[in-house]
Amino acid sequence: MLIDTHCHLTDEKFAAELDAVLDRARAAGVEAIVVPATDLASIEHALGLAAQHPDVFVMTGLHPTYVQDHAERDLYTVEQYVHDARVVAVGETGLDHYWSREHDALQEHFLRAHVAMAAASGKPLSLHTREADDAVLAVVRDERARLPEPDRLTGVFHCFGGTAETAQAVLDLGFYAGLGGTLTFKNSTVAEATAALPLERIVLETDAPYLAPVPYRGKRNEPAYVRFVAERLAEVRGLSLEEVAATTTATARRLFRLDARPA
């Protein structure tokens, strides 16, 4: 069995056939899907899906590329959702230096607010970092150092694409690496960069509908395709698919406390 720890089921690209997408995921052995938030509407949408589907779980957060569209009061709304039993993580949050540097300060402010929510709730962070690995690590280290219980703060560097040094920094912080479709790409360096990470510190994801793995690269991604990520990870680690699936699933269940949600 597998878990997709980062899948945008609320994206409009799934609207026309969401039930079929979920059926294919279950048929592929995907036993749980964690849905990240991008804005307030996506949180409500995901909560609605979770109410209908016991294998769907929710994050609460505001994506860094949209912070300029939100007011300070929206952070308060995000924080209120943290207490919902269907919400298992805070995110996705982080820093994105790829599209624009215009809102760097605001992105950092929102990131720090999300870190505080995660630390207070004990729920993990889902961190987005694009061309901003060092900056995200610096913020997390800084916020972690302020906590009376630093080990209470943990989470996932989603769609990990950094260097071996970044992977070690993630490990040192007590965080996890989320590996997705980029692991399967022909010129990917993800396998080498994460080679020193214990399998127990890795979770699998699709980031669907984006970043579809080989052999579907360039097409719409979906949670069933997390199996291709697991197969590639098994190949590069010299392990069986069963071992990769069992270990990453156990890690995801423990990290996101998926067994704690009431039926």
Backbone as numpy.savetxt, mean C-alpha at the origin, in Angstrom:
# Nx Ny Nz CAx CAy CAz Cx Cy Cz
-2.98 -19.08 -0.98 -3.82 -17.88 -0.98 -2.95 -16.63 -0.98
-3.46 -15.55 -1.57 -2.70 -14.33 -1.73 -3.51 -13.13 -1.22
-2.80 -12.04 -0.92 -3.46 -10.80 -0.53 -2.90 -9.67 -1.37
-3.80 -8.89 -1.94 -3.42 -7.68 -2.67 -3.52 -6.53 -1.67
-2.37 -6.02 -1.24 -2.35 -5.03 -0.16 -2.50 -3.59 -0.66
-2.70 -3.40 -1.97 -2.84 -2.04 -2.48 -3.51 -2.11 -3.84
-4.83 -1.90 -3.87 -5.58 -1.99 -5.11 -6.68 -0.94 -5.11
-6.70 -0.08 -6.11 -7.65 1.03 -6.19 -8.98 0.54 -6.79
-9.70 -0.26 -6.05 -10.99 -0.77 -6.54 -12.00 0.33 -6.79
-11.79 1.49 -6.17 -12.73 2.61 -6.36 -12.49 3.36 -7.66
-11.45 3.01 -8.38 -11.16 3.70 -9.64 -12.28 3.44 -10.65
-12.58 4.45 -11.43 -13.67 4.33 -12.40 -13.42 3.26 -13.45
-12.18 2.86 -13.64 -11.88 1.82 -14.62 -12.46 0.47 -14.22
-12.86 0.32 -12.96 -13.46 -0.92 -12.50 -14.99 -0.85 -12.44
-15.55 0.32 -12.62 -16.97 0.54 -12.34 -17.88 -0.39 -13.14
-17.55 -0.63 -14.39 -18.45 -1.39 -15.26 -18.48 -2.88 -14.96
-17.45 -3.41 -14.31 -17.41 -4.86 -14.08 -16.76 -5.22 -12.75
-17.06 -4.47 -11.73 -16.41 -4.70 -10.44 -16.67 -6.11 -9.91
-17.90 -6.60 -10.02 -18.20 -7.94 -9.52 -17.38 -9.00 -10.24
-17.21 -8.83 -11.54 -16.42 -9.79 -12.31 -14.95 -9.72 -11.92
-14.46 -8.51 -11.67 -13.06 -8.34 -11.22 -12.84 -9.05 -9.91
-13.77 -8.89 -8.98 -13.65 -9.55 -7.68 -13.76 -11.07 -7.82
-14.64 -11.54 -8.68 -14.76 -12.98 -8.90 -13.47 -13.56 -9.47
-12.84 -12.84 -10.40 -11.58 -13.34 -10.97 -10.48 -13.35 -9.92
-10.48 -12.35 -9.05 -9.48 -12.31 -7.99 -9.63 -13.51 -7.06
-10.85 -13.79 -6.66 -11.09 -14.93 -5.77 -10.71 -16.24 -6.45
-11.03 -16.35 -7.73 -10.68 -17.56 -8.48 -9.17 -17.75 -8.58
-8.43 -16.63 -8.56 -6.97 -16.67 -8.63 -6.33 -16.90 -7.26
-7.16 -17.03 -6.22 -6.64 -17.29 -4.88 -6.39 -16.06 -4.05
-6.96 -14.93 -4.45 -6.79 -13.70 -3.68 -7.86 -13.68 -2.59
-7.43 -13.76 -1.35 -8.38 -13.88 -0.24 -8.72 -12.55 0.42
-7.96 -11.51 0.14 -8.26 -10.19 0.70 -7.65 -9.12 -0.19
-8.33 -7.97 -0.23 -7.88 -6.82 -1.01 -7.97 -5.59 -0.14
-6.87 -4.83 -0.06 -6.83 -3.61 0.73 -6.88 -2.43 -0.24
-7.85 -1.54 -0.01 -8.11 -0.45 -0.94 -7.59 0.87 -0.37
-6.59 1.48 -1.00 -6.08 2.77 -0.53 -7.03 3.90 -0.88
-6.93 4.98 -0.12 -7.73 6.17 -0.39 -6.88 7.19 -1.14
-7.55 8.02 -1.93 -6.88 9.13 -2.60 -7.49 10.46 -2.18
-8.81 10.44 -1.90 -9.53 11.64 -1.45 -10.68 11.19 -0.57
-11.47 12.12 -0.08 -12.56 11.78 0.84 -13.61 10.91 0.16
-13.92 11.20 -1.08 -14.93 10.41 -1.79 -14.50 8.96 -1.93
-13.22 8.73 -2.16 -12.75 7.36 -2.33 -12.84 6.57 -1.03
-12.71 7.24 0.11 -12.85 6.55 1.39 -14.28 6.05 1.55
-15.25 6.93 1.30 -16.66 6.55 1.40 -16.99 5.43 0.43
-16.48 5.53 -0.77 -16.71 4.50 -1.79 -16.15 3.15 -1.31
-14.94 3.16 -0.81 -14.31 1.93 -0.35 -15.04 1.33 0.85
-15.51 2.18 1.74 -16.27 1.68 2.88 -17.55 1.00 2.42
-18.16 1.54 1.38 -19.35 0.90 0.82 -19.04 -0.46 0.24
-17.91 -0.57 -0.44 -17.49 -1.87 -0.98 -17.22 -2.87 0.14
-16.56 -2.40 1.18 -16.23 -3.28 2.30 -17.49 -3.78 3.01
-18.53 -2.95 3.03 -19.78 -3.37 3.64 -20.44 -4.49 2.85
-20.19 -4.53 1.55 -20.78 -5.56 0.68 -19.90 -6.79 0.54
-18.58 -6.61 0.71 -17.64 -7.70 0.44 -16.71 -7.89 1.65
-16.84 -8.97 2.39 -16.02 -9.18 3.59 -14.52 -9.30 3.32
-14.14 -9.55 2.07 -12.72 -9.68 1.75 -12.11 -8.36 1.27
-12.86 -7.26 1.35 -12.36 -5.93 0.99 -12.12 -5.11 2.25
-10.95 -4.51 2.34 -10.56 -3.71 3.49 -10.16 -2.32 3.00
-10.12 -1.36 3.92 -10.06 0.06 3.53 -8.92 0.79 4.21
-8.36 1.76 3.49 -7.43 2.73 4.08 -8.13 4.10 4.13
-7.65 4.96 5.00 -8.13 6.34 5.03 -6.95 7.27 4.83
-7.08 8.21 3.90 -5.96 9.11 3.64 -6.21 9.99 2.43
-5.28 10.91 2.21 -5.33 11.83 1.08 -4.02 11.71 0.31
-4.12 11.35 -0.94 -2.94 11.11 -1.79 -2.14 12.40 -1.94
-0.80 12.30 -1.90 0.02 13.52 -1.95 -0.18 14.38 -3.19
-0.51 13.77 -4.33 -0.66 14.57 -5.54 -1.95 15.37 -5.56
-2.83 15.15 -4.55 -4.09 15.88 -4.51 -4.22 16.79 -3.29
-3.14 16.97 -2.53 -3.27 17.73 -1.28 -3.73 19.17 -1.54
-3.36 19.73 -2.68 -3.75 21.11 -2.97 -5.25 21.27 -3.15
-5.95 20.15 -3.32 -7.40 20.19 -3.48 -8.14 20.05 -2.16
-7.40 19.94 -1.07 -8.01 19.69 0.23 -7.68 20.79 1.23
-8.58 20.94 2.20 -8.40 21.92 3.27 -7.94 21.19 4.53
-7.49 21.98 5.50 -7.02 21.41 6.76 -8.12 20.59 7.43
-9.35 21.03 7.31 -10.46 20.31 7.96 -10.62 18.90 7.39
-10.17 18.68 6.16 -10.29 17.36 5.56 -9.40 16.33 6.28
-8.30 16.81 6.85 -7.46 15.91 7.64 -8.21 15.42 8.87
-9.03 16.28 9.45 -9.86 15.88 10.59 -10.83 14.79 10.17
-11.42 14.93 8.99 -12.35 13.92 8.49 -11.63 12.59 8.28
-10.45 12.65 7.68 -9.65 11.44 7.49 -9.39 10.76 8.83
-9.07 11.55 9.83 -8.76 11.00 11.16 -9.98 10.31 11.77
-11.16 10.82 11.54 -12.36 10.19 12.08 -12.58 8.80 11.50
-12.24 8.63 10.25 -12.39 7.32 9.61 -11.42 6.28 10.18
-10.33 6.72 10.76 -9.35 5.77 11.32 -10.01 4.82 12.32
-11.05 5.29 13.00 -11.67 4.50 14.05 -12.68 3.49 13.53
-12.96 3.52 12.24 -13.89 2.56 11.65 -13.23 1.18 11.61
-13.97 0.16 11.99 -13.41 -1.20 12.04 -13.02 -1.71 10.66
-13.61 -1.15 9.61 -13.28 -1.59 8.25 -11.98 -0.96 7.74
-11.51 0.06 8.44 -10.28 0.75 8.05 -9.09 0.07 8.73
-8.15 -0.41 7.92 -7.02 -1.17 8.46 -5.69 -0.46 8.31
-5.67 0.71 7.67 -4.41 1.42 7.45 -4.68 2.89 7.16
-3.63 3.68 7.24 -3.68 5.11 6.94 -2.91 5.34 5.63
-3.61 5.86 4.63 -2.93 6.12 3.38 -3.88 6.03 2.18
-3.44 6.28 0.97 -2.01 6.37 0.82 -1.57 7.81 0.98
-0.44 7.97 1.63 0.13 9.27 1.90 1.61 9.23 1.49
2.25 10.37 1.52 3.67 10.38 1.18 4.07 11.67 0.49
5.07 11.55 -0.38 5.58 12.69 -1.14 5.76 12.28 -2.59
5.38 13.17 -3.49 5.55 12.92 -4.91 6.26 14.12 -5.53
7.52 13.91 -5.89 8.32 14.97 -6.48 8.44 14.82 -8.00
7.61 13.96 -8.57 7.70 13.68 -10.01 6.91 14.69 -10.83
5.65 14.89 -10.47 4.78 15.72 -11.29 5.05 17.20 -11.11
5.27 17.62 -9.87 5.46 19.05 -9.58 6.13 19.20 -8.23
6.88 20.27 -8.07 7.48 20.59 -6.77 6.77 21.78 -6.12
5.66 22.19 -6.71 4.96 23.39 -6.27 4.37 23.24 -4.87
3.98 22.00 -4.52 3.27 21.79 -3.26 4.08 20.93 -2.28
5.40 21.01 -2.36 6.25 20.19 -1.49 5.94 20.40 -0.01
5.84 21.65 0.41 5.61 21.95 1.83 4.26 21.43 2.29
3.25 21.59 1.45 1.92 21.11 1.81 1.88 19.58 1.85
2.54 18.95 0.91 2.62 17.49 0.93 3.26 17.01 2.22
4.33 17.66 2.63 5.01 17.25 3.86 4.10 17.46 5.08
3.38 18.56 5.10 2.46 18.82 6.21 1.41 17.72 6.31
0.84 17.34 5.17 -0.17 16.29 5.17 0.45 14.94 5.54
1.65 14.67 5.06 2.33 13.43 5.42 2.52 13.33 6.92
3.01 14.40 7.53 3.23 14.37 8.98 1.91 14.15 9.74
0.84 14.72 9.24 -0.47 14.52 9.87 -0.89 13.06 9.78
-0.66 12.44 8.64 -1.01 11.03 8.47 -0.14 10.14 9.37
1.14 10.48 9.48 2.02 9.71 10.37 1.50 9.76 11.80
1.07 10.93 12.22 0.53 11.07 13.58 -0.72 10.22 13.77
-1.58 10.18 12.77 -2.78 9.34 12.85 -2.41 7.86 12.99
-1.44 7.43 12.20 -1.03 6.03 12.25 -0.43 5.68 13.61
0.41 6.57 14.11 1.06 6.32 15.40 0.02 6.26 16.52
-0.95 7.16 16.48 -1.96 7.22 17.53 -2.88 6.00 17.49
-3.20 5.54 16.29 -4.14 4.43 16.14 -3.49 3.06 16.19
-2.18 3.02 15.91 -1.50 1.74 15.82 -1.73 1.03 14.50
-2.39 1.74 13.56 -2.61 1.16 12.24 -1.47 1.56 11.31
-1.10 0.69 10.39 0.07 0.97 9.55 -0.18 2.05 8.51
0.92 2.65 8.06 0.90 3.63 6.99 1.09 2.94 5.64
0.48 3.50 4.61 0.81 3.12 3.24 1.47 4.33 2.60
2.76 4.21 2.30 3.56 5.35 1.87 3.80 5.35 0.37
3.42 6.45 -0.25 3.69 6.71 -1.66 4.94 7.57 -1.73
5.92 7.14 -2.50 7.11 7.95 -2.68 7.56 7.86 -4.13
7.57 8.99 -4.81 8.02 9.03 -6.20 9.06 10.11 -6.34
10.28 9.67 -6.64 11.44 10.54 -6.69 11.58 11.32 -5.39
11.23 10.66 -4.28 11.25 11.35 -2.98 11.60 10.39 -1.84
12.33 9.32 -2.14 12.64 8.32 -1.12 13.31 8.93 0.10
14.37 9.70 -0.14 15.13 10.25 0.97 14.28 11.22 1.79
13.45 11.99 1.12 12.62 12.97 1.82 11.57 12.26 2.69
10.96 11.20 2.17 9.97 10.45 2.94 10.63 9.78 4.13
11.77 9.18 3.90 12.50 8.53 5.00 12.84 9.53 6.09
13.24 10.73 5.69 13.61 11.76 6.67 12.41 12.16 7.52
11.25 12.32 6.89 10.05 12.69 7.64 9.66 11.58 8.60
9.67 10.35 8.13 9.27 9.22 8.99 10.25 9.08 10.16
11.54 9.22 9.90 12.52 9.15 10.99 12.27 10.26 12.01
12.03 11.45 11.51 11.82 12.60 12.40 10.58 12.40 13.27
9.49 11.97 12.66 8.25 11.76 13.41 8.39 10.58 14.37
9.08 9.57 13.94 9.27 8.39 14.78 10.07 8.74 16.03
11.06 9.62 15.87 11.92 10.00 17.00 11.15 10.76 18.07
10.01 11.34 17.70 9.21 12.12 18.65 8.27 11.24 19.48
8.11 9.99 19.07 7.11 9.14 19.69 7.62 8.51 20.98
6.79 8.41 22.00 7.19 7.70 23.22 7.36 6.20 22.99
6.63 5.68 21.98 6.74 4.27 21.60 7.02 4.19 20.10
8.27 4.40 19.69 8.58 4.46 18.25 8.17 3.20 17.48
8.26 2.04 18.11 7.95 0.81 17.40 6.47 0.68 17.07
5.67 1.58 17.63 4.23 1.57 17.33 3.97 2.03 15.90
4.93 2.73 15.32 4.78 3.25 13.97 5.38 2.27 12.96
4.56 1.81 12.05 5.04 0.91 11.01 4.20 1.13 9.75
4.50 0.38 8.72 3.74 0.53 7.49 4.48 -0.04 6.30
4.03 0.34 5.12 4.54 -0.22 3.87 5.01 0.90 2.95
6.21 0.75 2.42 6.65 1.61 1.31 6.07 0.97 0.05
4.90 1.49 -0.31 4.11 0.93 -1.41 4.84 1.11 -2.74
4.67 0.12 -3.62 5.29 0.14 -4.96 6.78 0.45 -4.84
7.47 -0.33 -4.02 8.88 -0.05 -3.75 9.68 -0.04 -5.07
10.45 1.03 -5.23 11.27 1.14 -6.43 12.62 1.77 -6.15
13.04 1.71 -4.89 14.28 2.35 -4.49 15.50 1.47 -4.65
16.58 1.91 -4.04 17.86 1.21 -4.11 17.97 0.21 -2.96
19.07 -0.54 -2.98 19.34 -1.47 -1.87 19.51 -0.69 -0.57
20.09 0.49 -0.65 20.27 1.33 0.54 18.92 1.78 1.09
18.01 2.12 0.19 16.66 2.50 0.61 15.95 1.32 1.26
16.11 0.15 0.67 15.50 -1.05 1.23 16.01 -1.31 2.64
17.30 -1.10 2.87 17.85 -1.29 4.21 17.29 -0.25 5.18
17.11 0.97 4.70 16.54 2.02 5.55 15.10 1.68 5.93
14.35 1.13 4.98 12.99 0.69 5.26 13.00 -0.39 6.34
13.91 -1.32 6.20 14.05 -2.40 7.18 14.41 -1.85 8.55
15.35 -0.92 8.59 15.80 -0.34 9.86 14.69 0.41 10.57
13.75 0.97 9.83 12.64 1.70 10.42 11.53 0.78 10.93
11.66 -0.50 10.62 10.61 -1.43 11.02 9.44 -1.45 10.05
9.67 -0.96 8.82 8.63 -0.93 7.80 8.79 -2.12 6.85
7.88 -2.19 5.89 7.82 -3.29 4.93 7.87 -2.74 3.51
8.26 -3.59 2.57 8.27 -3.20 1.16 7.09 -3.84 0.46
6.33 -3.01 -0.26 5.24 -3.52 -1.08 5.73 -3.71 -2.50
5.69 -4.95 -2.99 6.17 -5.26 -4.34 4.99 -5.54 -5.26
5.05 -4.93 -6.44 3.96 -5.08 -7.39 4.46 -5.40 -8.78
3.72 -4.92 -9.76 4.00 -5.27 -11.14 5.38 -4.90 -11.63
5.96 -3.84 -11.08 7.29 -3.43 -11.55 8.34 -4.51 -11.32
8.09 -5.40 -10.36 9.02 -6.51 -10.13 9.15 -7.39 -11.36
8.11 -7.45 -12.18 8.11 -8.34 -13.35 8.64 -7.68 -14.61
8.87 -6.38 -14.58 9.30 -5.68 -15.78 10.70 -6.10 -16.21
10.94 -6.10 -17.49 12.19 -6.63 -18.06 13.42 -5.93 -17.49
13.40 -4.61 -17.39 14.58 -3.87 -16.94 14.48 -3.44 -15.47
13.60 -4.10 -14.72 13.40 -3.74 -13.32 14.62 -4.06 -12.47
14.90 -3.20 -11.50 15.98 -3.44 -10.53 15.41 -3.75 -9.14
14.09 -3.95 -9.07 13.44 -4.16 -7.77 13.94 -5.43 -7.10
14.11 -6.50 -7.86 14.55 -7.77 -7.26 15.92 -7.61 -6.62
16.84 -6.95 -7.32 18.19 -6.75 -6.77 18.17 -5.81 -5.58
17.38 -4.75 -5.65 17.34 -3.78 -4.56 16.77 -4.37 -3.28
15.86 -5.32 -3.41 15.21 -5.90 -2.23 15.74 -7.28 -1.87
16.84 -7.67 -2.49 17.36 -9.02 -2.28 17.72 -9.31 -0.83
18.14 -8.28 -0.10 18.54 -8.49 1.29 17.36 -8.44 2.26
16.20 -8.08 1.77 15.03 -8.02 2.65 14.53 -9.43 2.94
14.31 -9.76 4.20 13.70 -11.06 4.50 12.33 -11.15 3.85
11.95 -12.33 3.43 10.65 -12.50 2.81 9.54 -12.04 3.74
9.76 -12.15 5.03 8.76 -11.75 6.03 8.54 -10.24 6.07
9.39 -9.47 5.40 9.24 -8.02 5.39 8.73 -7.51 4.04
8.12 -8.40 3.28 7.59 -8.07 1.97 6.10 -8.39 1.93
5.31 -7.48 1.36 3.92 -7.77 1.04 3.71 -7.55 -0.45
2.69 -8.19 -0.98 2.42 -8.12 -2.42 1.27 -7.16 -2.69
1.29 -6.57 -3.88 0.26 -5.61 -4.27 0.17 -5.55 -5.78
-0.90 -4.93 -6.26 -1.01 -4.68 -7.70 -0.95 -3.20 -8.04
-1.46 -2.34 -7.16 -1.69 -0.92 -7.46 -2.66 -0.79 -8.63
-3.48 -1.81 -8.83 -4.46 -1.78 -9.91 -5.39 -0.57 -9.75
-5.76 0.03 -10.89 -5.64 -0.45 -12.27 -4.32 -0.10 -12.95
-3.34 0.35 -12.18 -2.07 0.79 -12.75 -1.03 -0.33 -12.70
0.04 -0.16 -13.46 1.26 -0.97 -13.37 1.00 -2.47 -13.47
0.25 -2.87 -14.48 -0.02 -4.30 -14.66 1.28 -5.07 -14.88
1.38 -6.24 -14.28 2.60 -7.04 -14.43 2.66 -7.71 -15.80
3.85 -8.14 -16.18 4.00 -9.02 -17.33 3.23 -10.31 -17.00
2.38 -10.83 -17.86 2.27 -10.59 -19.31 1.19 -9.58 -19.70
0.68 -8.80 -18.75 -0.39 -7.85 -19.06 0.10 -6.41 -19.04
1.40 -6.20 -19.06 1.94 -4.85 -19.00 1.33 -3.97 -20.10
0.92 -2.76 -19.71 0.31 -1.84 -20.65 -1.20 -1.92 -20.70
-1.76 -2.94 -20.05 -3.21 -3.09 -19.99 -3.70 -2.72 -18.60
-5.00 -2.71 -18.41 -5.55 -2.42 -17.09 -5.19 -3.54 -16.12
-4.67 -3.15 -14.99 -4.31 -4.12 -13.96 -5.55 -4.48 -13.15
-5.50 -5.62 -12.45 -6.59 -6.00 -11.56 -6.04 -6.94 -10.49
-6.76 -7.10 -9.37 -6.20 -7.83 -8.23 -5.84 -9.28 -8.52
-6.49 -9.93 -9.47 -6.13 -11.31 -9.81 -4.68 -11.42 -10.24
-4.13 -10.31 -10.78 -2.77 -10.35 -11.33 -1.69 -10.31 -10.26
-2.07 -10.20 -9.00 -1.07 -10.26 -7.93 -0.36 -11.61 -7.96
-1.01 -12.60 -8.53 -0.39 -13.93 -8.64 0.88 -13.88 -9.48
0.91 -13.03 -10.51 2.11 -12.93 -11.36 3.26 -12.29 -10.58
2.94 -11.39 -9.67 3.97 -10.80 -8.81 4.53 -11.88 -7.89
3.65 -12.68 -7.31 4.10 -13.76 -6.43 4.96 -14.76 -7.18
4.57 -15.09 -8.39 5.35 -16.04 -9.18 6.74 -15.50 -9.50
6.81 -14.22 -9.83 8.11 -13.61 -10.13 8.98 -13.55 -8.88
8.38 -13.21 -7.75 9.16 -13.17 -6.51 9.68 -14.56 -6.16
8.86 -15.57 -6.35 9.30 -16.94 -6.10 10.47 -17.30 -7.02
10.39 -16.88 -8.27 11.44 -17.18 -9.24 12.76 -16.54 -8.84
12.75 -15.25 -8.51 14.00 -14.55 -8.22 14.58 -14.97 -6.86
13.74 -15.46 -5.96 14.22 -15.90 -4.65 14.56 -17.39 -4.61
14.22 -18.10 -5.67 14.48 -19.54 -5.69 13.60 -20.29 -4.70
12.36 -19.83 -4.57 11.41 -20.43 -3.63 10.21 -20.95 -4.40
9.39 -21.72 -3.71 8.14 -22.17 -4.33 7.10 -21.06 -4.23
6.15 -21.09 -5.15 5.05 -20.13 -5.10 4.29 -20.28 -3.80
4.16 -21.51 -3.34 3.42 -21.77 -2.10 4.08 -21.09 -0.91
5.42 -21.11 -0.86 6.12 -20.49 0.26 5.98 -18.97 0.21
6.12 -18.40 -0.97 5.96 -16.95 -1.11 4.55 -16.54 -0.74
3.57 -17.28 -1.23 2.17 -16.94 -0.94 1.89 -17.05 0.55
2.33 -18.12 1.17 2.04 -18.33 2.59 2.69 -17.26 3.45
3.94 -16.93 3.15 4.67 -15.98 3.99 4.14 -14.56 3.81
3.98 -14.13 2.57 3.51 -12.76 2.34 2.07 -12.58 2.82
1.26 -13.61 2.71 -0.12 -13.53 3.19 -0.14 -13.43 4.71
0.67 -14.24 5.38 0.73 -14.17 6.84 1.21 -12.80 7.30
2.19 -12.24 6.61 2.69 -10.91 6.95 1.60 -9.86 6.78
0.90 -9.90 5.66 -0.16 -8.92 5.40 -1.28 -9.04 6.43
-1.65 -10.24 6.76 -2.72 -10.43 7.76 -2.30 -9.87 9.11
-1.05 -10.09 9.47 -0.56 -9.59 10.76 -0.42 -8.07 10.74
0.17 -7.53 9.69 0.44 -6.10 9.61 -0.86 -5.28 9.60
-1.81 -5.72 8.79 -3.06 -4.97 8.64 -4.15 -5.48 9.60
-3.81 -6.46 10.41 -4.75 -7.02 11.39 -6.07 -7.41 10.73
-5.96 -8.11 9.63 -7.14 -8.44 8.86 -8.08 -9.40 9.57
-7.54 -10.18 10.49 -8.39 -11.12 11.21 -9.13 -10.47 12.37
-8.83 -9.19 12.64 -9.44 -8.51 13.79 -10.77 -7.85 13.43
-11.06 -7.71 12.15 -12.30 -7.05 11.76 -13.49 -7.93 12.07
-14.51 -7.38 12.74 -15.70 -8.17 13.04 -16.43 -8.60 11.79
-17.05 -9.76 11.85 -17.78 -10.29 10.68 -19.03 -9.45 10.42
